[in-house]
Amino acid sequence: MLLNLKRIPKRHLSLILVLLTGVLLGCKTPKVEEINIGAILPLSGRATDLGIGPSKALQLAVEQYNDIRASDEPLVNLYIEDDQWEKEKALPAYRKLKAEHDIDVLFISNTDGTVAVQEQILEDNVLVVNSLNNDATLSKLNKNTFKIAKSTEEANLVVGVRIIELGLKNVAILHYPNDFMTTASRAVSELLSDRDVKNKVITVEAEQTDFKEILRNLKSEEVDAYVFFGYKEFGYAMKEARDMGITAPFYGSTTLLDPEFFDNSNGAIISTECPFFMEADGNYVLAHQFMKDFEAKYDKEPFSVWPPMQAYDAMNLVLNEIKKVNTENDNKELFVDWLRRRLYGVRYYQGICGNLSITEDGSSRGIYFSLYRMKEKGRLLKVKR
């Protein structure tokens, strides 16, 4: 039935118009004015190269976004907590960020910490972005978890391919007992086994600094390649190996540029090969500009470039969707539900690390590591093959 406005008394017409206006306004999605994002990173203790540089990159990305955002784009606030690369500190840090700042998105780098917050972030409906690791374990988690980073398995397989390429036949793989290094070791071991290369995987203690007994046994077994997937403590292992006359080549993970790693090895780390990523491995023009912006803001470049590069890409990818919420959320979805759906739809986002896409399990594709060799303290060179 059509409403005939001419037959409605004037004294009622204004009331009807007010009511209709109220209904229409009530159907409109409220404007999102501000978004709070949290980050949990190792700013002290172990693996600070995976936290300090990335924290600065996240801040840089947010600052650049806020400086140029349009009036209809939300202001973004970033709050950072230190987990010292310890799984047990992840959940308390998250709860603090949620209680004090009511965050909608959490950036976190530690794999074990990412797993630790899963139940709580689902209950709170918070999105999690791991901007450091991207592996099978994380891809089995829930729909709110995204991995905007290199593939752990693919990056470390570079080491296995190199060992096969050189014809080495008896390999020892020592690894730190966390999920990331365990995943890296397993990937390399499986590749070597598939190619009939003898290999032994050894899990060391978290705080172990004396590896002499392990190394003596491996030397007696005539191991011809040593893989050290871990952190600065393996510097001691490298020195001990060279001191006892082991001349076999060394291989490592993405953590070799930690200055303490070099110091602990007393230089024995020189010539160690590892998977790594630098500006030339991604979009060089964009990556070079990022490095210039980073240095301008913080007075120096990060000594390990791939963690902040990945963090910068991950944050910008998320911000690229956030800025559209007030113009493109036509389905009147809650912000987090809308952002989740948008992130799953990202295809070929042009970042400094490459063209990034997000798959159906929340993992990303588009970042590919190369093989590098330790030339001197703080300096890696790409291996010519």
C-alpha positions, 0 to 999 in steps of 0.5 A: 500500500502506498502512503498518500502524504496529501491525506495526512494532516499537517500536524502529523506529517512533521512527526512522520518525517522525523520518525522516517529520518530516525529509521534511515539514520539507524540503518546507517553503519556508525562511522569508525573514528579510531582503531587501536592496534597492539603489538607484542615483540621481543624488545629485550632479552632474546632475539631483539633483532626480531623485535626492535627493528620491527617495532620501529617499522610498525610505528613508521607505517602507522605514522605515515598512514596518520599523516596522510589519511583522509577525513573519512579514514580512521585514526590508528593508534599503536601500543607495544608490549615486550614479551622478551621472546618468551611464550609465557609472557604473550598472553599477559601482554595481550590481556594488558593491551586489550584491557588498557586500549581495547585493541581490535588487531594484534601484531605478534612475532613469536610463533609459540606466543601466537599459539598461546593467545589463540583462545583469548583472541577468539573469545574477544574477537580480535584479529592476530597478525604474525608478521615474522613467521608463516608455517604449517602450525600457524596455518592450522589455527583459527580464522582470526589469525593471519601470517603476513610473512615468509614461509618458514618451511620454504625459507629454510629449505634453501639450506637443504637445497644448498647441501644437496647442491654441494654433494654433502652426505652426512649432515647434523642439524642442531636446533633450539627447542621452539616451534620455529626452529623445530619446523625449520629443522624438520623441513630440511631433514625431510628434504635431505632424507628424500634425497638419501642424504644421511642426517641427524636432528638434535634438539638442544636445551634453551639456555645451553652454551656448552656443546662440546660433547655433542660436537665430539660425537658428531666429529667421530661420525664424520659429519660433513655439514653442520646446521645451526637453527637457533640463536646467539648461543650457537655462536659458542657451538661454532667456536667450539667446533673450530677449536676442536678441528672441525672444518666442515661448512656451517649453515644457519637460520635467519638470525645470524646477524645478531651481533651477540651471535658473532661475538659468541663465535669469536669470528667462527661464524664467518662463511656460514651460509643462511637463508636471508632477505634484503631489498634486492630480493623484494621490490627494490625501489619501494624497499630502498625508499623504506630504508631511507625513511627508516634511517631518517626517522631513527638515525640508522638502518636496521642491522637485520633488514628482513624482520622490519621489512616484513613488519612494515608490509604487514602493517601497511597491508592491514592499514590499506584495508582499514582506511576503506571501512567508512566508505566500503562497509556496505553490509553493516558488519562489525569492524573486526568481521569486516576487516577479517573478510577483507584480509582474506580477499587480498590479492597481489598487494604491492609491498616492499617484500613483493606482491603479497596475497593471502590464502584461505588459511590466512597465510601469505604468499609472495616473499621468497628468501635467498642464500647468503653468506656471512662476510664479516660482522653485521654483513651478509653477501648473497651467494652466487650459484 
